[in-house]
Amino acid sequence: MFDLGKECDMAAQSSSPLSRKKLVDLYYLEMRAKLLDIAAFLDRVDRAQDAASALADFRLEAMRQAAKELLSVEPGRAARVQMCLSDPTSDPIPDAAGLKGASGAYAPACYMPVREEGR
Protein backbone atom coordinates (compact mmCIF):
# COMPACT_ATOMS: atom_id res chain seq x y z
CA MET A 1 0.00 0.00 0.00
CA PHE A 2 1.15 3.53 -0.75
CA ASP A 3 2.39 5.36 2.35
CA LEU A 4 1.97 9.09 1.76
CA GLY A 5 3.98 9.99 4.87
CA LYS A 6 6.93 7.87 3.79
CA GLU A 7 6.84 9.32 0.26
CA CYS A 8 6.79 12.87 1.68
CA ASP A 9 9.75 12.07 3.94
CA MET A 10 11.70 10.65 1.00
CA ALA A 11 10.92 13.70 -1.13
CA ALA A 12 12.07 16.02 1.65
CA GLN A 13 15.36 14.16 2.03
CA SER A 14 16.33 14.05 -1.63
CA SER A 15 17.70 17.16 -3.23
CA SER A 16 17.74 18.54 -6.73
CA PRO A 17 21.03 18.52 -8.64
CA LEU A 18 20.23 22.14 -9.60
CA SER A 19 20.54 25.17 -7.36
CA ARG A 20 17.42 27.12 -6.36
CA LYS A 21 18.48 29.98 -8.61
CA LYS A 22 18.94 27.67 -11.59
CA LEU A 23 15.55 26.02 -10.97
CA VAL A 24 13.84 29.40 -10.78
CA ASP A 25 15.72 30.64 -13.85
CA LEU A 26 14.63 27.57 -15.82
CA TYR A 27 11.01 27.21 -14.73
CA TYR A 28 9.74 30.57 -13.45
CA LEU A 29 8.11 31.74 -16.70
CA GLU A 30 6.41 28.39 -17.24
CA MET A 31 5.03 28.34 -13.68
CA ARG A 32 4.00 31.99 -13.98
CA ALA A 33 1.96 31.15 -17.09
CA LYS A 34 0.25 28.25 -15.30
CA LEU A 35 -0.70 30.48 -12.37
CA LEU A 36 -2.13 33.07 -14.78
CA ASP A 37 -4.13 30.31 -16.52
CA ILE A 38 -5.63 29.26 -13.19
CA ALA A 39 -6.43 32.86 -12.25
CA ALA A 40 -8.09 33.46 -15.64
CA PHE A 41 -10.12 30.26 -15.27
CA LEU A 42 -11.35 31.29 -11.82
CA ASP A 43 -12.23 34.76 -13.14
CA ARG A 44 -14.31 33.16 -15.93
CA VAL A 45 -16.10 30.99 -13.37
CA ASP A 46 -16.85 34.10 -11.30
CA ARG A 47 -18.32 35.85 -14.36
CA ALA A 48 -20.46 32.88 -15.41
CA GLN A 49 -24.23 33.35 -15.42
CA ASP A 50 -24.67 30.82 -12.62
CA ALA A 51 -21.53 31.75 -10.67
CA ALA A 52 -23.27 31.29 -7.31
CA SER A 53 -23.70 27.55 -7.96
CA ALA A 54 -19.94 27.24 -8.57
CA LEU A 55 -19.31 27.85 -4.88
CA ALA A 56 -20.70 24.39 -4.13
CA ASP A 57 -18.86 22.58 -6.93
CA PHE A 58 -16.68 19.86 -5.41
CA ARG A 59 -14.01 20.34 -8.10
CA LEU A 60 -13.57 24.02 -7.33
CA GLU A 61 -13.47 23.24 -3.62
CA ALA A 62 -10.70 20.70 -4.32
CA MET A 63 -8.81 23.41 -6.24
CA ARG A 64 -9.19 25.81 -3.28
CA GLN A 65 -7.79 23.20 -0.90
CA ALA A 66 -4.92 22.46 -3.30
CA ALA A 67 -4.13 26.18 -3.57
CA LYS A 68 -3.83 26.36 0.22
CA GLU A 69 -1.26 23.56 0.07
CA LEU A 70 0.75 25.51 -2.51
CA LEU A 71 1.26 28.26 0.05
CA SER A 72 2.70 25.85 2.61
CA VAL A 73 6.41 25.99 3.35
CA GLU A 74 6.48 22.32 4.38
CA PRO A 75 8.05 19.80 1.99
CA GLY A 76 5.71 17.37 0.24
CA ARG A 77 3.39 19.93 -1.36
CA ALA A 78 3.01 17.91 -4.59
CA ALA A 79 1.80 14.83 -2.70
CA ARG A 80 -0.64 16.88 -0.61
CA VAL A 81 -1.99 18.69 -3.68
CA GLN A 82 -2.40 15.32 -5.41
CA MET A 83 -4.42 14.07 -2.43
CA CYS A 84 -6.66 17.17 -2.58
CA LEU A 85 -7.43 16.25 -6.19
CA SER A 86 -7.82 12.51 -5.63
CA ASP A 87 -10.54 10.13 -4.51
CA PRO A 88 -9.47 8.77 -1.10
CA THR A 89 -11.87 5.83 -1.23
CA SER A 90 -11.24 2.35 -2.54
CA ASP A 91 -14.89 1.29 -2.80
CA PRO A 92 -16.56 1.35 -6.19
CA ILE A 93 -19.21 3.96 -6.86
CA PRO A 94 -22.63 2.36 -6.16
CA ASP A 95 -24.20 3.65 -9.36
CA ALA A 96 -21.84 4.81 -12.06
CA ALA A 97 -24.61 5.21 -14.64
CA GLY A 98 -24.17 8.49 -16.45
CA LEU A 99 -20.55 8.94 -15.38
CA LYS A 100 -18.28 9.09 -18.38
CA GLY A 101 -14.89 9.29 -16.75
CA ALA A 102 -12.79 10.72 -14.01
CA SER A 103 -13.81 14.07 -12.54
CA GLY A 104 -10.38 15.01 -11.22
CA ALA A 105 -11.56 15.42 -7.64
CA TYR A 106 -13.45 13.52 -4.95
CA ALA A 107 -17.22 13.84 -5.29
CA PRO A 108 -18.81 12.59 -2.06
CA ALA A 109 -22.27 12.67 -3.67
CA CYS A 110 -21.23 9.86 -6.04
CA TYR A 111 -20.87 7.53 -3.08
CA MET A 112 -24.37 8.02 -1.73
CA PRO A 113 -26.63 5.08 -2.56
CA VAL A 114 -29.08 5.82 -5.34
CA ARG A 115 -32.68 5.03 -4.36
CA GLU A 116 -34.76 3.58 -7.13
CA GLU A 117 -38.38 4.69 -7.40
CA GLY A 118 -40.81 2.35 -5.69
CA ARG A 119 -38.27 1.05 -3.18
C-alpha positions as CSV (number, residue, x, y, z in Angstrom):
1,M,0.0,0.0,0.0
2,F,1.2,3.5,-0.8
3,D,2.4,5.4,2.4
4,L,2.0,9.1,1.8
5,G,4.0,10.0,4.9
6,K,6.9,7.9,3.8
7,E,6.8,9.3,0.3
8,C,6.8,12.9,1.7
9,D,9.8,12.1,3.9
10,M,11.7,10.6,1.0
11,A,10.9,13.7,-1.1
12,A,12.1,16.0,1.6
13,Q,15.4,14.2,2.0
14,S,16.3,14.0,-1.6
15,S,17.7,17.2,-3.2
16,S,17.7,18.5,-6.7
17,P,21.0,18.5,-8.6
18,L,20.2,22.1,-9.6
19,S,20.5,25.2,-7.4
20,R,17.4,27.1,-6.4
21,K,18.5,30.0,-8.6
22,K,18.9,27.7,-11.6
23,L,15.6,26.0,-11.0
24,V,13.8,29.4,-10.8
25,D,15.7,30.6,-13.8
26,L,14.6,27.6,-15.8
27,Y,11.0,27.2,-14.7
28,Y,9.7,30.6,-13.5
29,L,8.1,31.7,-16.7
30,E,6.4,28.4,-17.2
31,M,5.0,28.3,-13.7
32,R,4.0,32.0,-14.0
33,A,2.0,31.1,-17.1
34,K,0.3,28.3,-15.3
35,L,-0.7,30.5,-12.4
36,L,-2.1,33.1,-14.8
37,D,-4.1,30.3,-16.5
38,I,-5.6,29.3,-13.2
39,A,-6.4,32.9,-12.3
40,A,-8.1,33.5,-15.6
41,F,-10.1,30.3,-15.3
42,L,-11.3,31.3,-11.8
43,D,-12.2,34.8,-13.1
44,R,-14.3,33.2,-15.9
45,V,-16.1,31.0,-13.4
46,D,-16.8,34.1,-11.3
47,R,-18.3,35.9,-14.4
48,A,-20.5,32.9,-15.4
49,Q,-24.2,33.4,-15.4
50,D,-24.7,30.8,-12.6
51,A,-21.5,31.7,-10.7
52,A,-23.3,31.3,-7.3
53,S,-23.7,27.6,-8.0
54,A,-19.9,27.2,-8.6
55,L,-19.3,27.9,-4.9
56,A,-20.7,24.4,-4.1
57,D,-18.9,22.6,-6.9
58,F,-16.7,19.9,-5.4
59,R,-14.0,20.3,-8.1
60,L,-13.6,24.0,-7.3
61,E,-13.5,23.2,-3.6
62,A,-10.7,20.7,-4.3
63,M,-8.8,23.4,-6.2
64,R,-9.2,25.8,-3.3
65,Q,-7.8,23.2,-0.9
66,A,-4.9,22.5,-3.3
67,A,-4.1,26.2,-3.6
68,K,-3.8,26.4,0.2
69,E,-1.3,23.6,0.1
70,L,0.7,25.5,-2.5
71,L,1.3,28.3,0.1
72,S,2.7,25.8,2.6
73,V,6.4,26.0,3.4
74,E,6.5,22.3,4.4
75,P,8.1,19.8,2.0
76,G,5.7,17.4,0.2
77,R,3.4,19.9,-1.4
78,A,3.0,17.9,-4.6
79,A,1.8,14.8,-2.7
80,R,-0.6,16.9,-0.6
81,V,-2.0,18.7,-3.7
82,Q,-2.4,15.3,-5.4
83,M,-4.4,14.1,-2.4
84,C,-6.7,17.2,-2.6
85,L,-7.4,16.3,-6.2
86,S,-7.8,12.5,-5.6
87,D,-10.5,10.1,-4.5
88,P,-9.5,8.8,-1.1
89,T,-11.9,5.8,-1.2
90,S,-11.2,2.3,-2.5
91,D,-14.9,1.3,-2.8
92,P,-16.6,1.3,-6.2
93,I,-19.2,4.0,-6.9
94,P,-22.6,2.4,-6.2
95,D,-24.2,3.6,-9.4
96,A,-21.8,4.8,-12.1
97,A,-24.6,5.2,-14.6
98,G,-24.2,8.5,-16.5
99,L,-20.5,8.9,-15.4
100,K,-18.3,9.1,-18.4
101,G,-14.9,9.3,-16.8
102,A,-12.8,10.7,-14.0
103,S,-13.8,14.1,-12.5
104,G,-10.4,15.0,-11.2
105,A,-11.6,15.4,-7.6
106,Y,-13.4,13.5,-4.9
107,A,-17.2,13.8,-5.3
108,P,-18.8,12.6,-2.1
109,A,-22.3,12.7,-3.7
110,C,-21.2,9.9,-6.0
111,Y,-20.9,7.5,-3.1
112,M,-24.4,8.0,-1.7
113,P,-26.6,5.1,-2.6
114,V,-29.1,5.8,-5.3
115,R,-32.7,5.0,-4.4
116,E,-34.8,3.6,-7.1
117,E,-38.4,4.7,-7.4
118,G,-40.8,2.3,-5.7
119,R,-38.3,1.1,-3.2
